[in-house]
């Protein structure tokens, strides 16, 4: 080829790699080919050819009587009529064989090219550029034969003046006709399966690879003219979440009539129900996509295809465009907040007293954790400001200050390999992008340290539980004077600060066990049904939360043997009056004693019991009768509940035996599941201790509230809810700056009421400008609203297997009783251990928040009922009374009809 010919067509890598000559689209393909990625051979009609042929035509259509759209229409027609010069037509025919072979086909694609080499946005802007991946809006043609190539090149040139392209450039403040177009001519790979792979989730930037795949060619995927499967692959654990659709349509080439171009092709029944890509292919494709991301240094949107021999060909890669709904990031430092896991403990709006207590408990607990994990005292002291700011208070909502959690947990060297598991366990949809990857040796040494510490864990937990049992049972608050109450609070807090880290160390061991189980399954059983294997976490020794339910079920079973008592429990409208009569012995002293013992032992466990404003059975003991009534109607015994858990575990073990034939691997998995189940049990036991601790703190602070009311400093004992702990204690030890506690509480109470009435839908994760006062920063955060696509199908995380249909009970605030949720599908934003009584009577559980290790997921497996967590928009899309089908195996919730 002569130098003159190069003006019309280029194939040299150096020329193809120049964006101002061939455009970013083809420069990126040349870069990938040079790096060894499999890219179909191509050449390019450079933008200089466009300049020579089309440039003069643009200058002749300057009639001021034409508006932009009419001028664009005239230009398109003139460019098509002019066609391509004879020299270019000859070159295209000559080079066709070298690119596609004598009987081959090519793809002819346009790409808008930057208009110059300057630094301005307009000069750098070009299709598939980092600045604007969607800037071109130009045409492409597939399955093009030799004799059609020249005409398709002219069509690509004309597409520079498509209406949408002209409008787009106008919208960007550019000259609507200042376009330059390069045209690529590339061998058409006859793919049988095609995909689009995003190296980061394009919806929210989360650290997972999202792959859309269909049979046939890629146009079926991008134009939604094929049935598409969606796969979500965790970039760290390689865990796969698959949303597989029935296949009835695809796009491709009819080999008997290639002249017809792209046509609909049939999908045979054997492939209609299965996934387009197998797990091994998905993991391999994810690894390939990550290499391409690393090559370009930024997240990528990649298109490719599998040929019949299963070879992968990459046909395009562009920077991922920011989500259309994304707010522009503010300049300057930002604070990162997340409450995906926090809402399990502190749902909705919390009062000032709850926030101050929770902040202090987290501070002293994690300080003890880091001390026990060998972090030097000086390092802990230097990070004291972060320990005091692990949670924030945002318009009454409690959020984790995520950046501080990363920094603090990073002090534990052995924890660093567990960050991905921790992120998943607490529901972080966005992963920290700057976290360094650890080599294998560091991972092994870290996990060996954790394993070594695990040996003494059961003994230390037993010691902790024994200490707490004695401490809790020895606290008597009712007759305390103010000074005694203050002293009791400080004494209790001192002991907690020296021991509470044990409960948090258990979480670390749980993360390690979860990581080990997940890694073993990914390596040994990549195609296993995880929802079934999760049943290995069921059964075993009963935890304290479950014992609270068992106690209520035992009371219901006892009442069922006494017809008069049974009738009164089922029919009484005034449960408070019924409680007084039962405790007085109206149906025997034995039942009265059993009722009182139940409240004494489990009275601190209630709905939202981590919040000091919650009313638990310790304050309102008659509320337990709602649960007893529901269990009485169910007629289920404790033995049956226990048997259900054991049956689920036995079935899971059989599945494990079938799917894992290697006895050594099988036993390793069984041991790991046993460790994971033990850690889950300890977690629930220590959470019950936390409920009791908060119950004791609530009793002490309310006792001080009574004294402050008697002294005329407050109007009501519960007004302490709108003070902080330091303000309540400081009223007696002289450390409260304000003397007007009544006025301070009134101002905060009014503010809390406004927050509750506003019913803010703050997103689970948000960023605020660190240089602004938080109230101003929050004002710029959009509230979160879920938009349903109208299909009636919601998807989440499968947590407990089984399928069931029923009417939905949507519970925003847990003011309902266990009787209300009987035989209903319980739908909620989140739950906490106090919801166990409501869950017990439900047919299935659906929540917007949660992970595989969250309380809802654990409880669903405990009760053996279908459970799906992490279902976005469940409470707004599903209406109370809707008939829904919950599939806890596939993680789907389908709305079958409207509310009745």
Secondary structure, 3 states (H helix, E strand, C coil): CCHHHHCCCECCHHHHCCHHHHHHHHHHHHHHHHCCCCCCCEEEECHHHHHHHCHHHHHHCCCCCCCHHHHHHHHHHHHHHHCCCHHHHHHHHHHHHHHHCCCCCEEEEEEECCCCCCCCHHHHCCCCCCCCCCCCCCCEEEEECHHHHHHHHHHHHHHHHCHHHHHHHHHCCCCCCCCCEEEEEEECCCCCEEEEEECCCCCCCCCEEEEEEEEECCHHHHCCCCCCEEEEEECCCCCEEEECCCCCCEEEECCCCHHHCEEEECCCHHHHCCCCCCHHHHHHHHHHHHHHHHHHCCCEEEEEEECCCCCEEEEEEEECCCCCCCCCCCCCCEEEEECCCHHHHCCCCCCHHHHHHHHHHHHHHHHHHHHHCCCCHHHHHHCHHHHCCCEEEECCEEEEEHHHHHHHHCCCHHHHHHHHHHHHHCCCCCCCCCCCCCCHHHHHHHHHHHHHHHCCHHHHHHHHHHHHHHHHHCCCCCCCCHHHHHHHHHHHHHHHHHHCHHHHHHHHHHHHHHHHHHHHHHHHCCCCCHHHHHHHHCCCCCCHHHHHHHHHHHHHHHHHCCHHHHHHHHHCCCHHHHHHHHHCCCCCHHHHHHHHHHHHHHCCCCCCCCCCCCCCCCCCHHHHHHHHHHHHHHCCCHHHHHHHHHHHHHHHHHHHHHHCCCHHHHHHHHHHHHHHHHHHHHHHHHHHHHHHHHHHHHHHHHHHHHHHHHCCCCCCHHHHHHCCHHHHHHHHHCCCCCCCHHHHHHHHHHHHHHHHHHCCCCCCEEEEECCCCHHHHHHCCCCCCCCCCCCCEEECEEEECCEEEEEEEEECCCCCCCCCCCCCEEEECCCCHHHHHHHHHCCEEEECCCCCCCHHHHHHHHHCCEEEECCCCHHHHCCCCCEEEEECCCCEEEEEECCC
